[in-house]
Amino acid sequence: MGYHGFSALVEHNGYRVLVDTGTDGKVLINNMRELGVEPDSIDALFLTHGHYDHTGGMAELLKVRREPLDVYAHPGIFARRIALKPKRMEIGIPFTREELESLGAVFHLSEKPHEFLPGFISPGEIERRTWDRTVGYLVEDGKEIRDPIRDDVALIIDLGESIAVITGCGHSGILNIARYTIETARKPIKTLIGGFHLRGAPELLLDEVVKGIKELGVETLHAGHCTGIDEYAYLKAHFGSAEPLHVGKVIEI
């Protein structure tokens, strides 16, 4: 069942880690069932950032499990977030921390790099040396301030000689993410998977992305979600080794 949002299941070293939960819990559970994935077979949940379209399925997932679930993320995920266009709306996690903990979530929040399961690494907060792709506003003390989305992280999967990197939206900037994960793991990137938040990006920025990921030695791209259809086509045409993401897609590395 296709739906706006992002969620990916990673199977590696005998573990199953779910990356994000999409927007709607019923869609998430339906697709897990169709793919033969038992909710209790998930060893951990990794959240790339605290937006509703990456966390909206959390409550439903916790409700259908029999055991608590370890959740790894940045400490900033529970900030209150809003969008002002096309209308004012809440875009943060649609549940409180207390609600999720009452359903069995066990949060492990850190802004530092750490390996939380064998072969599964959080780089922590991404160092930003060039442009990022942030959206929305934070609400603090009744005031609206631009949201830097400091909690936007990525999952590093250690493949031995190289790494795979899964981004949720790439709000930190896909080049910042690629560079920082390479430095954190001290290994080259075999593939970048996820949303790159390039929808609406000017051609000069897309050229910079293509040039940058080539210089960093990234081998392949699997792009979807907020990447943008035209922008994906540009990456495919100018980078070459790129595939689109779609619901139910299986990637073997």
Sequence and secondary structure as in RCSB ss.txt:
>XXXX:A:sequence
MGYHGFSALVEHNGYRVLVDTGTDGKVLINNMRELGVEPDSIDALFLTHGHYDHTGGMAELLKVRREPLDVYAHP
GIFARRIALKPKRMEIGIPFTREELESLGAVFHLSEKPHEFLPGFISPGEIERRTWDRTVGYLVEDGKEIRDPIR
DDVALIIDLGESIAVITGCGHSGILNIARYTIETARKPIKTLIGGFHLRGAPELLLDEVVKGIKELGVETLHAGH
CTGIDEYAYLKAHFGSAEPLHVGKVIEI
>XXXX:A:secstr
   SS  EEEEETTEEEEE   S HHHHHHHHHHTT  GGG  EEE S   HHHHTTHHHHHHH SS EEEEE G
GGG  EEE SSS EE S SS HHHHHHTTEEEEE SS EEEETTEEE  S   SS     SEEEETTEEEE   T
T  EEEEE SSSEEEEESS TT HHHHHHHHHHHHTS EEEEEEE   TT  HHHHHHHHHHHHHTT  EEEEEG
GG HHHHHHHHHHT  EEE  TT     
